[in-house]
């Protein structure tokens, strides 16, 4: 049940959100495991329940951080692409204006 929440956090809040959510999730999950709640105490005895709990937290956290990193890189690439597109539009406008001035000057001289 935590995977969709963590993946949503990765898409919306990037790495800092995933780290914050992972810390909160870890505290709640470890507390629940120590108090005999959740799926982990029923599967193992003693310290193995905490090991399973930590393994679960590690898998979710690493997966979510990988997704968040990819999403952040994509957002950065999109911003860079938008900046380059704006620069190209501006350069195209300048070239068009220069050509218009040159062509207007040529037609004036011929008359």
Protein Blocks (a to p, Z undefined) as FASTA:
>chain_A
ZZmmmmmmmmmnommlmmmmmmmmmmmmmmmmmnopajklmmpghjllmmmmmmmmmmmm
mmmmmmmmmmmmmmmmmmmmmmmmmmmmmmmmmmmmmmmmmmmmmmmmmZZ
